[in-house]
Amino acid sequence: MIRNTFAGSLGAAILALMAFGPQAAQAEMSPQAQVAAMKRGVNVLGYDPLWKDPAKARFQPRLMSVIREGGFNTVRINLHAFQHMDKDNRLSPFYFSTLDTMVDAANKAGLHVILDLHNFNECAEDVKACRPKIMAFWTQMAEHYKDAPDTVMFEILNEPHGPVNAVWNDMIAENLKIIRKTNPRRNVIVGPTSWNNLNDLEGLRLPAEDLHLIVTFHYYEPFVFTHQGAAWTPDFKDVKGVAWTKAEGQARLDADFDKVKAWSARTGRPILLGEFGAYDKGPLDSRVAYTDAVARAAEARNWAWAYWQFDSDFIVYDIPADRWVKPIHGALIPEQAAKVEAAQTPPVDPNDVMAHVINTPKLSSWNAYGAPQAAAPVQTAEGAPIRSALRIPLSAAQPNAWDVGSVAPITQSVKKGDKLQAWVWARAATPDTATRVPLNILISLNKAPWTALVNTPVQISSEWDMYVVQAVADKDYEAGTIMLSLQLGKSAYPIELGAPVVLRNYAPTAQ
């Protein structure tokens, strides 16, 4: 809460009047206008190899335009800058050059840019060593970007916590003093202590005379849901299967956000929800519901927001596939996601079988398990319908069919109602053509409870044959969450398999 001569609703009223008074006439953009323009954002670049070796970068400058076309208005660039300082705390020219490339790309794409100092853990570990580094960082950054457009903002430090809490207000003041020497009217973002916790907003002491401040907070509640399975959280790394529903969670979300809304109304400070999201180990349907609920709750209160994060674990964009993760993108920006999907999906020739393949149809896609000896590729006999196969050496039946098998991931997403086909070339190395060997062909979840969309038992012989199973998707499945699975445990003979093929909506027309 703002102290000094302003208090309560009087302080908010005076701040509002000053924001539209003579001083604001000199400003490129008020913080209120900036928040309104920032709208929807996404965190980028924090842990990308780009900063050490651009040749290994995942994120490319062109993705700034992809982000804008995807319906976002802002990028929050997470800067681990301390690693790029020399012994005198000077940032390297290479660092500035790399950052300039990304800032320029964002500007050209029409995005607002937040330059967020992300060395929060280093500061919590050693506050005394951290403070001069932060001051040196902002001295250099403020000078370097003093002529940048007003769409570029500074964020003093991400998620102050631990020992930083006790001195955070002093750190805000000393760094604002540095920034204001060269950027008197640039909007600067600051947040409360304890990891930008909304319950610590009352502890903020912001200079009342500084009218170019935006206040941020981060929201990951309930933490047991948003961070289930996260390896860096000792209490939750082994947690799984925790769901979130709007019916059960909306009331808490609204109560939490209303606390922030009330604080903002009292103080006159506009709000950025700088991070939110759910780790990708949680149930997808719950992650979608949660992401949508948080984004809409922020928008209902006229806040800007920035989702955590573009790629990696809380992923909204699959960089290797160069595509949006449709369920999360749709939850964040529903109206634009549909347009992007339509633009990304060209008409499919119903007779082009490869256009319908949704896995990688190679022998190397098979992952055999449970066999007493390793599976290996072999050349097939002359006259066989395929040239090579994966041989799984079996000699004795197992108690359960699933004790031995081979699985292949389905690498594209599937929508409810999609018609799936799996084609499997297979033979058993039996002593005669009359012997039949049982196996099961499934399309199923790739993790517990291993629920099957289809489970078809077949009998194979020593002759090559192609076995086809079909299923209709009962719901949407994210890429990589379902698989083709063969259960071979009842075979007492070696099994040979051709490359797996899974098709979506393949219905060739008569020629």
N, C-alpha and C positions, 0 to 999 in steps of 0.2 A: 504494500500500500504506500502511496506517496505521502511523505511527511512534509515538514517545513511549514510554510504559511497556508498551504492548501489542506483541506480536510473534508472528508465525506463528499456529499453531493455538491457542495460549494466548489471544492477543488475540481471536480469533473466538469462543472459548468464553466469555470474560468479557463481550464485547458481547452475546452471546445471552442470558446470565444477566441482564444489566442490562436488556435489552429487556423482560423479564417481571418485573422487580423493582419496588420501590416507586416509582421515578421514572416508570416506564411507566404506573402507575396513574393519573397525572395527565394522560396524553396521550390525545387523542381517538383517534388511530390510529397504531400503530407503522408504520415504513416497510415492514416485512415484510408486515403485513396490508394496507397500501395497495397494494403491488405485486400481491398476490393478488387484490385487488378491482379494480384497474385493468384487468387482463387485456388486452383488445384495444382499441387506440385508433387515432385518425387525426388528422393535422395539418390545421388549418383556418385560414383567414382572413388568412394572412400578406400576400398581395399583392392583397387585395380592394379595390376602389374605396371600399368602405364607410368606411374611415378618414378619407377626405377629403370624401366626399359620400355620405351614406346613400341618397340618391335613386338613385344609380348602383350600389348594392350588388348583387353577384351572390348573395352568401350572405345568406339571410334567417333570422331567429331560429327559425322553424318547422323549419328543417333540423336543428336539434339533436335534435328528436324523431325525425326521419327517420333520423339516425345511430344513435340508441339502438334504434329498431325494426329497423334493419339488422344488429343484433348487436354493435355496438360499445359499450364501457363507458367510454371516455375520449376527450376531445378535448384536443389540444395546440394552444393558441392562440398563433400566432407574432406577436410584438409588435415592430413597427418603431417604437419609441416616441420615439427621438431627434428625429424629424421633427415631433413634437408638443410639443416643449419650447420655452419662451421663452429669452431670453438668460441668465436666471438658473436655467435647467434645471428650470423648473416645468412640469408637464404641464397641458394645458388642461382646463377643466371639460368641454368637448365630448368630449375623448378619454375621460375617465372615464365619462361618460354612455354613450358608444357601447360601451365595454367592458362596463360593468355590464349593459347589455341582453343581451349575448351570454352573459355568465357566468350571469345569472339564468335565461336560456333553457336553458342546459346543466344547471344545478342542477335545474330543474323537470322536465327530461327524464330525470333520474336518472344523469347522466354525471359522472364525475370530470373535473376541469379542471386542466390545466397552463398556467400563465401563463409563457410562455417569452420572455425578452428576446432578440430576433433581430437586433440591430444588430451582428452579429459582424464584418462586413466593415469598418464604420466603425472598430471597435476595432483591427482589424489595421492599418488605415491610419494611425492616430494614437492610440497607447496613452495618451499623456499627456493628451490631450483627452478620451479615452473614460472613464478611471477616475472622474473626478468626476461624469460623466453617469450612469454605472451606479449609483454610490452615491446620487445624487439620485433616480434612478428607484426604487430599492428602498426608500429612506426614505419616499417617497410611496406606493408600492404596498403596502408592509407596513402602514402606518398605515391606508390606505383599506380593506384587506381583512382587518384583524386580527380581525374578528368573522365572517368568512366561514366556512362549514362546513368540516370537515376534509377534505372531498373536493376542496377547492381547494389546489393546490400551486404553489410558486414554482420556476422554473428560472433560475439566476443569469445564464447567458449561453449561447447556442447556439454550438457549434463554435468555441471559441477556437483561434486559429491565428496563424502568423507571429510578429511581435514580442510578441504576447500570451503566447506559450508561456513566455517567461522569467519573467514575473511572475504567472502564472495562480494559483499557490497563494496568493500574497499577496492577489490580488483575491478569491479565494474567502473567505479569512479576514475581510477588511474588510467584505465584503457580508453574510456570515453574522452578524457582530457587529451590523450595522444591523438585519437581519431579526429576530434573536433578542430585541431590545429589546421588540418588540410582538407577536411570534409565536414564543414560546419552544418550542412543540411542533409547529408546523406542519412537515410534511415538505417538504424543499427538495431539489431535483434539481441535481446537479453532474456534469460529465463531464470526461474527460481532454483534453489538448491535441491539436494537429494535427488539427482538425476532428472532435473526439470520437472519436479513433482508438483502437481497442482495444489497440494495441501501446504506447500511452502510459499505460495504467492504472497501471503501476508508479510513474510519476512523481507521482501524486496524493498530496498531503499533507493528509489530512482530520483535523479535530480529533477525537480519540478520545472526548472527553466528549460530543460531539454525536451523540445516538442517533437523530436524525430526518433522516437523509440517505439519499437514493436515488441510486445512481450510474447514469449513462446512457452509452451509446455509440451511434454511428451506423454502419451497415453498407451499403456500396454496392460490394462486391467481387464479381466482377471489374469494375472501373470501366469498362473498354472495352466491356463488355456493358451495364451499367446506364445509362451516359451516352452511348451512341452516338447521334450526330445532334444532341446538345445544343449549341445555338449559343454558349452561354457557356463551353464547354470547348474551347479552341483545338486541343488534341490529338485531340479526338474528334468535332468538329462535322461532319466529312466522312466519318466511319465509318458503315457501315450493314451490315445483314445478319449481325451477330455473334449466334450462337445460344448458349443455355445449356441444358444437359440435366442432369438429376439424376444420371445415370450418370457424367458427367464432372465435375460441380461439387459434389456432396454431400460428398465427402471433404474438400475445402478448407473448405467451410462448417462442417462439424463440427469440424475442427481449430481454426479461428478461434474458434468459440463455446466450445470446451472451454478455451481460454486464459482467456476471461472467466469461465467457471464456476469454474475453479481459483482465480482471483484473488478472486472473490466468497466462495468457501469459506474462504480464508485470512483475509480481512478482516472477514467478517460483514456486508458491505454488500449489500443486495438490488439487483437489476438491472432497468433499463428499457432496452429497445432503442428509442431515441427516434425514429429515422428508418431506413427502408429502402424500397426500391422500384426500379423500372426505368422509364426514360424511355419515353414512348409511341411513339418512333420505332423501337424494337426490334421483332423478330418477336413477334407476340402470343402464340403458343404457348410461346415461351421465357419471356416475361414472366410468364405464368400459372404455369409450372413453377417459376420462380425465386421468385415471390412466395409461393407455397404452401410451398416448401421452407424459406424463411427464417422464415416465421411458425410453422410446425410445429417447427422447430429451437429457436426461442425458447421456445415453450410446453413442449417436452420438458424444458427446463432450469428451468421455473417462473419465467420472466421475464414481465413485461408488455411489450407492444410498441405502437408507434404508426406506422402506415403513412404514408409521404410520397407523395401527399397527397390531400385530398378531391376537389378539382377541379383544373383547369388541366392541366399537362403529364403528371404521373404519375397521372393521373385515375382515381378509383374511382367518382365520381358525376358524371353529366352534368347540370349545373344547368339549362341551357336546355331540355333534354328532360324534366327532373325525373324521372330514372330512374338506377338504379345501372348502372354498366358491368359487365354480368353476369360476364364472364370473370374480371375482377380481383376483384370482390366475392366471387365463388364461391371464388377461390383464398384469400382472406383468411378468410372465414367460411362454409365450405361448407354447414354445416347450416342456417344462417339464410338464406343466399342463396336456397335452393330455396323456402323458405316465402315470402319476399318476392316472388319471381318469380311464384309461384302467386297471391298476393294482387293483384299488379299486372296480371295477365293475365285480363281478363274473358272469358267465353265469346264466341266470334265467330260471328255469323250467317253460315252458309255461302253465303247468297244475297246478302249485302250486299257488293258489290264494293269499296266504299270502305274497308270494314273490313280488307281484305286488301292494300291499297296500301302499299308500303314505300318509296316515293320521293315526291318533290314533283311532282305531275302538272301542271306549268305549262310554258308555252313558255320562260319565263326559266330553267328548269332546264337547258336545253340549253347546252352550251359548245362552239361550233364552232371548229375549228382548221384551219389550212392553206389556207383559201380565199383567192384573190387579193384579194377585197373582203370587207368585213365582212358577216356575216349580219344579217338584219333581219326583224322581224315584218311580215307582210302580211295583208290581208283576203282571204279566199278568195272564189271566185265564188259567185254565188247558186245554191243547190241542192247545194253541197258538204256532205259529212257533218260537217265542222267549220267553225267561223266564222273562225278565224285560223290562221296557220301561220308557221313560221320558214323564210325563204327563204335558201338558201345559194348564192350566185352562182358557178357553175362554168361553164367554157367549153371546157376541154381536159382529157383524161384524164392522170393522173399515172403515173409508173413503178410505184408501189405503191398498193394499195387503201388502206393506212393513212396515206398522205401527207396526205389530207384526211378530215375526219370531224367527228362531233359526239358528245359524251359527256354523260351525266347521272348524278349520284351516286345510289346506293341508300342511303338515309339511316337505315334501320333494320338491326339485326343479323339475321343469318341463321344457323340451326342446321343441323348436318349432317343431311341427309335432307329438308330443306325443299324443296318443289316450287315452282319459280319460273316465272313467265310474264312475258314482255315484250310489250306491245302497242304497235305503232308505226304510226301513220297516215303515209303517204308518197306522193308523186307526183313525177315528173320533168317539167320544162317542155320536153317534146320537140315536134318539129314535127308529129308525127302520132301517132295512137293505136297504130300498129303497132310503133313503136320501143320497145325494152326497154333498160333501164339497170341494170347490175349494182351491187349493194351488199351488204355483209356486216353482219349484226346479231349482236352479241356481248353476253354478260354475262361480265365479266372483272375481274381485279384492276385497281385504279386506279393502279398504279405497277409499275415493272419487277419481275419479268419479264413482266407483263401477261398472265399465264396466263388462258385463257378456260374458263369452265364450259360455254359453248356458243358455237359460231361457225357461223351459218347463212347461206349465200349466197341471195339472192333477186334476182328480176328485176322491176323496177317500170316502170310505164308512165305516161302522162300522166293517167290516171284515178286518182282517190283510191282507196286500198285500205288495209285494216288488215292488217299482217303480224304474226304471232304466233310467237314462239320460246319453247321450254321447256327447263328444265334442272333437275337435282337437285343440291343443294349437297353437295359431297364432304367438307366439314368445316364447322366453325363459322367465321363471318365477322363481325368486329366492324362496327358501323355505320360507313359511309363508306369501307370498305376494298374494296368491289366497285362496279361501275358498269355501266350500259347504254351500249354503244358502237356507233356506226354508222361503218363504213369506206366512204367515198364517193369515194375517189381515182380510180376507174375510170370515173366519170361525166364525160361531155363536155357535160352540160346542167345547168342549175340544178335544185336539189333543194328541195322543200318538205316540211316535217315538222310533224306535229301534236304536241301535248304528250306527253311520254314517260309511260308507265304501266308499273310493275313490280308484280306481284302475288306474294304468298306463300301457298301452300296454298289457292288458290281452286278450289273444286270445288262449284259450285252444284248443289243437289238439284233433281230434277224437280218442277215446280209442277203 
